[in-house]
């Protein structure tokens, strides 16, 4: 669990949540969330299970490997984005990836 804390912070920011909001999902106080993110403490399984119920990728938190998405779990709009993305050149895919990253960072600031 070398980078569990940094992955917790990354997932929290991706969702656009404060430490207090994210902690509430896991059933802990904000100060516990801060300690999890800094690596001072390791979260218990109940906390991780509660995050998983809300859609946080717990496999990623623990291992650094994302859980593969099932195609039938995607909306029609999401499937269309993927189909069109795959039809692009490598250069255009890189541009789209940078754009998506920039837009998601704006949401977490």
Buried (B, 14 or more C-beta within 10 A) or exposed (E): EEEBBEBBBBBBBBBEBEBEEBBBBBEBEBEBBBBBBEBEBEBEEEBBEBBBEEEBBBEBBEBEEEEEEEEEEEEEEEEEBEEEEEEEEEEEEEEBEEEEEEEEEEEEE
